[in-house]
């Protein structure tokens, strides 16, 4: 009897130690270990993540849903106007963009606001991750909305600055492309690549150099220190572990994209239906869509975006464990150097 009780307690303690080992973020892991740990934490703490963030996630879905609905209604008009201008003036298409400047400004403003709200929606989850980093456990939130102002601001600043860096890189890429097209048009040079090939090559280069910055943003949010100082110190570390970063982000991103395609399918169908109807109307066909279609599109987008927000949470958790694994590997390397000395 005593032996049976002892065996039971030993098994329980072993399971607790095993779970604690799984939850430890500061641990050297392979990319498979990182993916497994992220999924494990997702399944174990999903209810806590949801309770802490559902209100801000709903707000994000409402704002981004408005952005997508606005795009579905206005982009067909802009597309037709640009195409007509190109045919009429042989490539001069600035005038229709100026005519729809207010619409484009609203779409861009809603997109920027969506990104900001998404960063704020991530903050309650990051509060729980910081607790997990310090204690190895996640306690259930005491209320459905308990904002951490400091972490919300760091999350907002970190995500916006990271997106800003990547956006600037793409703007530079577009400017280079426009310059090359202009030089080719006046006969001063020739391009060995097509426009599509150029965009793919430069996008791949930007992604390769931006990957360590994306991972360093997690370190900035969860720890103290300035953004640029953290990026400067951690960037080289991320480049040394670029292979692991790429494998984790590729596999996690691919799985998230596959699930997202299914979840966003109703919204995408309505988007294409609106797009086709608007294009047909602009070309002289009857609209053929019920009056409630914009409202239905908006509600569908809100529901799909809200669900997808929690599906994409796996990307954050894999980024979190990647950051911890790199920290642990760097600490091991430093310790080995000290032992050698």
N, C-alpha and C positions, 0 to 999 in steps of 0.2 A: 504493500500500500504506500509506504513512504517512498519507495523507489519510483512508483508510478507518479506520485506528486512531484518528486524531484525532476523526473524526466519532462513532465508537463511544464513546470516553471522554467526549466532549461530551454525547452523549445520556444516558449514565449519570449524569453530574453534574447534568444538567437534571432527570432523574427524581428524584434524591436531593433536590435543592433543592425540587422540587414537593411531594414527600412531606413534607419538613420544614415547608414552608409550610402544608400541610394539618394537620399535627400541632400547629402553634403555637396555644396556647390564648389568649394575649393578643393577639387580633386582632379588629378590628371586623368583624362578620359580620351579614348579614341572617338572618332566621329560617330561610330555606332553607339558607343556608351552615352554620348551627348544626346543623340536622338532618342535613345531609350529612356534616359533620365527625364528629358523634357516631356515625353508622352506620359510617363509615370506620374510626374507632378501635376500634369494637366488633368488626368483622371482622378487623382486623389484630392485635389483642392479646387475643382471646378466650381462647386457650389459656393465656396468662399470668395472666389474671384468674381462670380456672378453677383453675389450679394453686395460686394463692395463697389461694383462699377456699373450696374445695370442702368442707373439713372443717366449718367454721363454718356453711356453707350447709346441709349435711346435718343438723347439730344444730338449726338453725332449722326445717327441714322436720319433724324429729321432734317438736319442741315444738308447733309450730303445727298439725301433723297431729293431735296429741292434743287440742288445743283444739277443732278442727273436729269430730272424732269425738264428743267429749263434748257438744258443742252438738247434734249430730244425734240423740243418744240422750236428752237431757234437755229440750231446748226444747219438743218436742211435749207432754210431761207438764205443763210450766209453762203452755203455751198453753191446753191444755184446762182446767186448774185456774183460770186467769184468766177464761176465757170463762164457765165455770160460776158463778164468783163474781159476775161482772157481771150475769148473768141473775138470780141469786138475790137480790142486794142492790142492784140498780139502780146499778151503777157503782163499788161499793166493791171494789177488787181488791188491796188491800195484803196481806191475810191469806195467800193462796197464795204470794205472793212471799216472805213471811217463812218459810213452810214449806219453800221450796226455796232458802233463803238460802245454805246450804252449797254446793249445786250451782252457784248463780250466782256465788258467791265463787270457786269453783274455775275456772269458765269465764273469769271476769274475770282471775283470777291468771295463768292460762295465756296469755291474750291479751296481758297486760302483759309476761310473760316472753318471749313470742314476739317482741314489738316490740323488747325489749332485745337478744335474741339476733340479730335481724335487723340491728340497728345494729352489733353486734360483727362480724357476717359481712360488713358493708360495709367495715369498717376495713381489711382487707388490700387491697381494691381501691382504697381511698382512698390508701393508701401508694403504690401504683403511680401513681395520678393525680398525687400531689404530686411524685413523681420526674419524671413527664411534664411537669408545669408548670415545673419548674426546668431540665430538660435537653432537653425536646422528644422524648425517647425513653423506652421502657419496657424494662428488662432483665428477663430471665426470672428468676423467684424461685429462690433457691438451695435452698430446701427447701419441702415442701408445707405446713408450718406454721411461720411465723416471725412471731409477734405483735409489734406495735408498741403497747406499753401506753399511751403518751401519746395516740396517735391513736385507739386504741380507746375511751379514756375521753372524748375530745373528740367522737367520733362518737356515743357513747352519750348524752352530755350534750346535744349539739346536737339530736339527733333527738327525744329524750324531751321536752325543753323546748319544741320547736316543736310537737310533737303535743299537749303540755299546753296551750299557748296556744290552739290550735284547739279542743281539747276544752272548755276553759273558755268559749269563745265559744258553742259549741253548748249547753252547760249553761245559759248565760244565755238563749239563745234558747228553750229548753224552759221555763224558769221564766217568761219573758214570755208564752209560749203558755198555760201553765197559769193564769197570772193573768188573762189575757184571757178564757179559758173560764169561769173562776169569776165574773168581773164580768158576763159575758153571761148566765150562769145565774141570777144574782140580779137581772138587769134594770137594772144601772147603766150599761151601755154596749152597743153593738152593733158587730160587726166587718164591715168592707167586704170582707174576704177570707175564703175558706174556709180550713180548717186546712191543706190541701195547698198552696194558693197561698201562704199565709204561710210555710210551711216552705221552699218553693222560693225565694221572694224573699229571705228571711233567709240561706239557705244560699248563694245567689249573692253576697250582700253580704259574707259571711264569707270566701268563696273569693277575692273580689276584693281584700280587704285582707290576706289571708293569703299570697297569691302572692309578694309581695316577701320575706316572712319565710322562705318555703321556699327561695328562691334564696339569701338571705343566709346560711342555714345552711351552704351549701357554702363560702362565704368564711370563716366561723368555723372550720370543720373544717380547712381547708387552710392557714390562716394563724394567726398568734398574736393574742392579745387575748381579752378576756372575751366571753361570749356576749351579754349585754345591751348592752355597749358596741358590739359589732359590729353588732347588729341596729339599734341607735339610729342609728348612722352610715350604714348601708347601706340602711335602709328607704326614705328619700327618694329615693335613687338608683334603687332598684328601681321605685318608683312612676313616676319619669320615663320608665322603659323598660317600663312595664306592658304595652303593646301587644305588644312582642316576646316578653315573658315568657308572655303568654297564648297567642299563636300557637304557640310552641314546646311548651308544656305541653299544649295542646289536641291538636295533631297527634301528638305523641309518646305522650300518654296514650291517645288513640283507637286508635292502631296497637297499643300494648301490650295494651289491653283486648280488641281483636279477636283477637289471637293467644292471649291468656290464656283467652278463652272456649273456644277449641278445645282448649287444653292441659288446662284444668280440667274439661272435659266429663265424663270418666269419674267424677271425684270428685263433681261436682254431681249426676250421675245416682244414684250410691250414696247421697248425702246425701238426695235427695228420696225415694228408695226407703225408707230408714230412717225418714224423717219420716212418710211415708204409713203405713208399717207400725205405727209407734208410735202414731200418731193413731188408726188403726183398732182397735188393741188397747185403747186407753183408752176407746174408745166401745163396746167389747163384742165386736169381731170377733177371730178367732184371729190370732196374730202372722204366721204364714205366711212366716217368714224363717229361713234356716238358722242354726245356732248360731255358725258362723264369720263371720257377716256383720259384726260389729263389728271383727274383726281385718282382714278384707278391706277394709273402709272405711278403717281407719287406714293400711294399707299403700298403698292407692291415693292417699290424701291426701298421704302423705309423698312419693311419687314425683312427683305432679303439682306439689306446692309446690316441690320441689327444682328441677324444670325451669323453672317459672315464675320462680323467683328470678333465673335468668340471662337470661330474656326481659326482665324488668323492669329489668335493668341498663342498657338503653338510656335509660331515664328519668334515671338518675344521670349518664350521659355527656352527655346533652343539657343537663342542669342545669349540669354542669361547663363546657361550652362557652358556655352562656349567661352564666355568671358571668364568664368570660374576655372575652367580647365586650363586656359592659357595662363592665368595667374598662378595656378599650382605648378605648371610646367616651368615657368620662369623662376619660381621660388626654388624648385628642385635644381635647376641649372646653376643658380647663384650659390646654393649650398654645396654643390659639387665643386665649384670653383674654390670655395673657402676650404673644403676638405683637401683639395690638391695642394693649396698653399700651406 
